[in-house]
Amino acid sequence: MKRLILVIYFLSSFIYGVEVEKIIIKGNKFIPEDVIKGILKTREGAEFSLERIREDIRRLFRTGLFKRIEVYSEDGNKNGKPEVIFVVEDLPVIYKVEFKGNDEISDDELKEILGIETELGEVDVEEAITGYTSSPAIEERVGILKTLKLGRILTYREIENLKKRILEYYEKEGFVGTKVDYKLIPKKGASKLVFIIKEGEKVYVKNIEIKGNKSFSARKIKGLLTLKEPNIFLFRLHPAYSEEILKEDVEKVKEFYKSEGFLEAEVSYSVKREGAARYITIEIKEGPRYELEKLIIEGNKLYAYSELVGNILKKNKRKGGYFRREIIEKVKKNIRDKYGEIGFLNVRIEEKVKVDTNKKEVIVVLKVYEGSPVYVNRIRIKGNYETRDYVIRREMRVQENELAVKKGIERSRSRIMNLGYYEEVQIEPFPKGGAKWDLLVKIRERFTGQFSVGLSYNEITGLSGFIQLRKGNFRGTGDIAGISISYGSQYRNNSISYTRKWFLKKPMDLDLSAFDRRIEYTTYTVQRTGFSVALSREFWEYWRASIGTSFQKIKYSDISEDAVSYIKEQAGERDSRKIFFSLRRDTRDFYLIPTKGSLFSLKNTLGVGLLGGDEKFYKFELEGAKFFSDTYFDTGLILGLRGEIGFVEAYGGKKVPIDERFFVGGDFSVRGYEYGYAGPLDPKTLDPIGAKKKVLASVELTYPIFKKMLYLAAFFDYGLGADRWKDFKPSNFRGGYGVGIRFITPFAPIRVDWAFKTKKVPGDTSTSRIHFVLGTFF
C-alpha cells in the first residue's frame, strides 16, 4: 500500500515513532542517487518525521535542480517499517554547449559573453551560480555541483537567460531581426545544449549629425555617445548601430545639458536608412541657461562658509556663474573632505534646489549634519588569499583606536596600491556602534608572478629586447624576487635580485642584486659585472634614505682608432668598489605623467680603493621637480619644472672613469642635441667626452587629449656640461625646445619629441632632432 505523503497527511500519522526502513530514489536521469540522498535530512534507520520530509522537499527545490518532486511512503515487509520513495524529475546536465548559424560572430565571442565554459572538464562550479546572492541554499547547490562528474546543470530559466544574452549581444553588434532558439540533445546520460542562431541584417552607423547645439561643440557631444561614427585611423570602418543604445545616448545628452544649467533642454533624434547604413541626426533645443544665484550652507559649526566652498564658486563665476551639477558636487566633496580631515566620517549633507523659472535662477541649499568624531574599532582585511595580513597592516596610516582621519585612510590605500600586488584596493568605514567604526580593507590580488617579454629603446642603449621573470609578494611576505635578461644590438643587461621588505621588522628594505651589463658606444664598449647590497629606510611619510655598496669588475674594450684619447686611457680591466648614499622625497601622484606633487633626490657616490678598488672619485647629484595642474581654468594642463646639478671629481692621482662623467644632451637632458653634445667635446674627433659638472633646467607643458593615455607636450630644456664652474656662463649654455607626444600603453610608455637647438655645435650641426624613447621617460 502506498501513500502520497504531501496529500494524504492523516494516513501517515500512524507511522510516527517508527524507523525508516529504506529510502528509494526514482525518476532521476542526470543526478546520481547518492547525491540526492546526500541532500536529504531523512536517513535510513532514523525516526520517520513528516516535518523532516517537508524540509527535504524544500531543500531539493531550493537547489534549482529539479522540476518536479513527489514523495510516497510504502509499508515495509514484515517489520512494519516504512519505505520512503522520492520520485523526481531532474533538470538536464549539460556536458557541452554548441552554436549553429553564427557566421558573423565566432564561437569564442559567444562563449565569452555567455560567461560559461562550453566543454566538459572546464566547468568552474562557482560560475554556475553567477547572479545569485550567497545563501545556505546556494552553498548546498555548489556542494552538489562539485560532486557531479557529468557536466553543468542548467535550469530552464538559466538557459533562457543565456539565450537573452546572445540576442542582446547581436543587437549591440548592430544586427537587426536576429532569432535564437535552442535544443537539448541527450547523449551518454547527459545532454548537449545547442543554440540555433538565425542572424539578422547587420546595420552600421554611417554618420552622426548634431543640430541646434550652440554652447557645446559637436565633438563634445559626440564624445558623450556610445554609438560612434566610422574612423579609419581607429580601424572603425562599420561601427554597429543599435536603436536601444541610441535612445540611451539621447538621454545622456539631455542629462548633460541639464547638468550644465540648461534645465529646459530638449533632445530628440531621427534615423535615415540607406540599405545597411544609418544616418543619425540628434536635434537639441538648448533653451535658457540657468544661473546659480546663491549657494547656502546651513548647520556648519566647525568650519566657516569660505572654508567649505573654497575657490569653487569663484572659478564658476569666471565661467559665467551658471548652475552646474559639477560645481555642487565639488562643494559637497569639499565639505566631506574637510570634515574627514578631523575624523568626522559620519557627516551628512542634504540638498534642496529651488528653481525660479521666471528669473532663470537656481538657489541651492546644503544642510550639513556634522555628526561626531569617529575612531577606528577594528581593521579587517578581506581578499588577501596570498598576502599575509601584516603586509597590509604595516602600510596602514590609521590604526585601531586612532581617529579615523580621511587623509590617513586615503594615504593607506595609496601605499597598499603602490606595493604593486593588487588590482584594486578599497578601504570602507563601517559603523560599529557609537563613536567607533570598523575599517574594511578589501583587496583584489593580481598574479604577482610575472613573465614579461618586451622591447625598449633610447639613443644610449639602442633597441633591445628583454625577458623578465619577477615574483612580487614572494610567499605572501611582500618581498620581491626577480631575474632579468636584456639583449640588444648595443646593450646587454642581465641581473638577479631580491628585495627583503621591512627588514628586521622595520620600515626599511634590503636589496641584493648581481648583474652583468654591457653597453657598446660608438667608439668603445664598457662591461660591468658584479653585485650590490643596499639598505633603504623610510623615516618620514614621503622620505626615504638608502646606503649601499657595490663590487664590480669593469672592462673597456673594442676601442676604435677614432676614439678620443681620454677613452683610450681607460682601456683594459679594473676593479671598482663603490659606496653610495641617496636621499629621496617623492610626493608625485603618478611617476609617468605626474599632475601634482614634487620630487627631490640627492645622490652621493664614492669610489674607494678598499679591497683592491682601482677607482677613486666622489660624485654628487641633486635633482628637483615640481608639478602643477591648472586649477584656475581647469583646462587639464600640467606644468612640470625640473632642475639638476651635479659634479664628479677624482682623488688620489686617479682620473674620473668615463662612464661616471656627465653626458649632457640627448633624450634625457637637453633635447635637440645628440647624446653628450651639450658638453665637452674632443678637439680632434669632435666626439663627446663627458663633463665633470652639469647644470640642467627644464620646463614642460603637458595636455591630455585622450583619457589618461595620450598627451601632447611642449618643452624647453636649458643646460650645459663642463669641467670647470667658471665655464657656466649664459653664453655657453645650450637650449632645446619643441613639441612631442606621450603615449601610455599597457605594455610600455612611449615618448616622441621633435626638438630644435638654440645653438649648433661642432659635430652636431643639424637644426633639429627627433627623440624616441620606449620603456621609460625620465
Buried (B, 14 or more C-beta within 10 A) or exposed (E): EEBBBBEEEEBBEEBEEBBBBEBEBEBBBBBBEEBBBEBBEBEEEEEBBBEBBEBBBEBBBBBBBBEEBBBBBBBBEEEEBBBBBBBBEBBBBBBBBBBEBBEBBEEEBBBEBBEBBBEBEEBEBEEBBEEEEEEEBBEBBBBBBEEBEBBBBBBEEBBEBBBEBBBBBBBBBBBBEBEBEBEBEEEEEBBBBBBBBEBBEBBBBBEBBBEEBEBBEEEEBBEEBEBBBBEEEEEBEBBBBBEEBBEEBBEBBBBBBBBBBBBBBEBEBEEEEEEBBBBBBBBBEBEEBBBBBEBEBEEBEEBEEEEBBBEBBEBBEEEEBBBBBEBBEBBBEBBBBBBBEBBBBBBEBEEEEEEEEEEBBBBBBBBBEBBEBBBBBEBEBEBBEBBBEBBBBBBBBBEBEEBBBBEBBBBBBEBBBEBEBBEEBEBEBEEBEEBBBBBBBBBEBBEBEEEEEBBBBBBBBBBBEBBBBBBBBBEBBBBBBBBBBBEBEBBBBBBBBBBBBBBEEEBBBBBBBBBBBBBBBEBBBBBBBBBBEBBBBBEEEBBBBBBBBBBBBBBBBBBEEEBBEBBBEBEEEBBBBBBBBBBBBBBBEEBBBBBBBBBBBBBBBBBBBEEEBBBBBBBBBBBBBBBBBBEEEEEEBBBBBBBBBBBBEBEEEEBBBBBBBBBBBBBBBBBBBBBBBBBBBBEEBEBBBBBBBBBBBBBBBBBBEEEEEBBEBBBBBBBBBBBEEEEBEEEEBBBBBBBBBBBBEEEBBBBBBBBBBBEBBEBBEEEEBEBBBBBBBB
